[in-house]
């Protein structure tokens, strides 16, 4: 009997259900809490907030896709692209000057004109609907006469102005193949998580992957960034990264919740919240390490060398890594817990845990015992934050042995 009472008393120091605010969080710095994985960041307890934030972002993204659509590159819609060095013998070509020359020469406006790169390596790229050979020749002559672009030998040369064309049929084929590649990847990833995990985890991981895709696409639509084949390749890459990060978190959730129904120390939600805390630092480290080469790619290849294709690849990866991290921690795991809490197994287990805590709290209040939570001694009814490591009570009930029989 003494052992049972002591065991009951010990449960007063375990974490509370995720919807209860903490009154006795461990007194450690933010970085220490993050590094140790017991920082009591109540992610699962505040999942309604994260669902609201995620839903708002998703709604804005979908609305932008429907209303604004995408700005497809020349490879998808077909057309002609003309490039020339920005530094010329007469003057440096600006976007507005190039647009004026194009409109005056051909009698119509280009689709887009942008400067890529900086300094002597800067290039002005003109994209328009498909131009005939005569129109291309007239445009190249007009641009040469205006700016005198320099060739590789540093002398003005008409060969410094290059052009390329993509037929509309080819663009449609590229679009079709890009969509097929995206669908095949999503299906294969969904099959993997369905085999690797239980149905609820598979559903949550697939939903997180869908969220990453739509959010990234919504950002591109909202900002108006151009979608190129490099963008599609980068999207497939970050989807794989998103799945990887979700698998890391779910592996820890699976480890923590294995056989959870046989113990009343924590609820399923609390075990999942502890898993998120324990994988926080790993997710941050892998995210930062993955972002460093992408940032280097954007600075060196895009800003210094002016390689526009690499810019498209790096940009979508940078956005995708961020959204993938967010979805695996703040969307996938809370969604998993919400689905599992609808099952009878989790409902009954949660009821047992709460009833035991209530009984222990009532006995602790009646006896006037104190338990230590972190570095602060508090009355038995007060509890530590979700995710914090459970501590043994420091006081001994009168006439009872403080042990775990």
Secondary structure by P-SEA (a helix, b strand, c coil): caaaaaaaaaaccccccccccccccccccaaaaaaacccccccccaaaaaaaaaaaaaaaaaaaaaacccccccccbbbbbbbbbcccccccccaaaaaaaaaaaccccccccccccccccbbbbbbbccccaaaaaaaaaaaaacccccccccccccccbbbbbbcaaaaaaaaaaaaaaaaaaaaaaaaaaaaaccaaaaaaaaaaaaaaaaaaaaaaaaacccccaaaaaaaaaaaaaaaaaaaaaaaaaaaaaccccccccccaaaaaaaaaaaaaaaaaaaaaaaaaaaaaaaaccccccccaaaaaaaaaaaaaaaaaaaaacccaaaaaaaaaaacaaaaaaaaaaaaaaaaaaaaaaaabbbbbccccccccccccccccccccccccccccccccc
